[in-house]
Amino acid sequence: MTENIASYKHGLPSNARLAVAHLHTQLNDGNYLGLALAQHSSSEVLLPQHLQFETVDKSHFSDYSARHSLHAAPNEKCVIVGQAINLDLLSHIICQYFCQAQHLVIQQHYLHSEFAQQAIELTLYHNTVAANNVLLVHKPDASQQHSAAATCDSGKLQANQYSLLKASVLLTLAKDYRVDAFKISSVSLSRPGLLVMDMDSTIIDMECIDEIAILAGAGDKVRELTERAMLGELDFNQSLNARVACLQGIHVAELEKLKNRLPITPGFAHTIAILQKHGWLTCIASGGFTYFANYIKDSFELTQATSNILGIEQGCLTGKIEGDIVNGEMKKQILIDTLNHYSIDPHQSIGIGDGANDLLMMSAAALGVAYKAKPKVQAGADANIVYCGFEGLLYCLQP
């Protein structure tokens, strides 16, 4: 079956849906799907109908791996997450993005049963030259093909080697096919680590300051300032002070009503429970307000929450921030200080957020994840959650 690639940008064709259950069942039975790509010449235009997958029983995978010399081949892994993934869709993705790999193996992701979406793991084995154990990896664009040599002493790509799984490439893939695509990082779920999270538009699906401003009749003005600050067009401290000034006179009782209807991001609660089960620390570092951050911390038993303190006098907001402002620099420092305080391996750290003031924190972490973020933040992230919920960050982790 061959479908136009563009069709996947607007939903799965009806006749392709029939194959979804088949792929799910096949992989659930403990099978792998193997695909040899090296047999195709570099000048050949690889089309989905050219791909010939081989079903491999899990118990026989070592034999399959030996037969295709995969043991020593450098590899990298990615996860495709979506609601209706079938082999035809994967074939289009492989031909468009991963055809320069030497070999490819498809399997269920280890967390595939934890959430509603399908999660399919792809292992890409790269072209190598065995002599002197030197790796040659080719650039996907055939018109600009080149080789990058690097010593390789294991099956994992080293940081300085060329990768088919660049964050920018996976982001384009995600938007083209309306699935999420994540490279599996070196961060491990099973080892204790630290997750530092933005709150507004990350943990909760709204900006609290915008909602409070509506009560003060300044919703449009504050919403514009918030948007420009998140895009990185305004200094965060100046923007926050200007926005908070618009809140003067709001009664605290109104904040209580807002707190009781916070829209928690889908997947957040289950993701936090999984991380905590594996000994992870979970912290909020927010440019929002303690009134809401502390409530979320207590509700989900998070390790700590640091955010801005709204000035209150006689039961009403003063329009000022008390103490230091939690901006991008402070978020980064919170991550560093928390790692040091709890003696957590820095290589086991994740920073997640959606706005420009999260970039420093995300860069300081071993894994920086952008959650349905602004373009500037997407460009600076190691991984991008575009369509799925908060659980997307788990798909970036090794078991």
Order of alpha helices (4+ residues) and beta strands (2+ residues): alpha-beta-beta-alpha-beta-alpha-beta-beta-beta-beta-beta-alpha-beta-beta-alpha-alpha-alpha-alpha-alpha-beta-alpha-beta-beta-alpha-beta-alpha-beta-alpha-beta
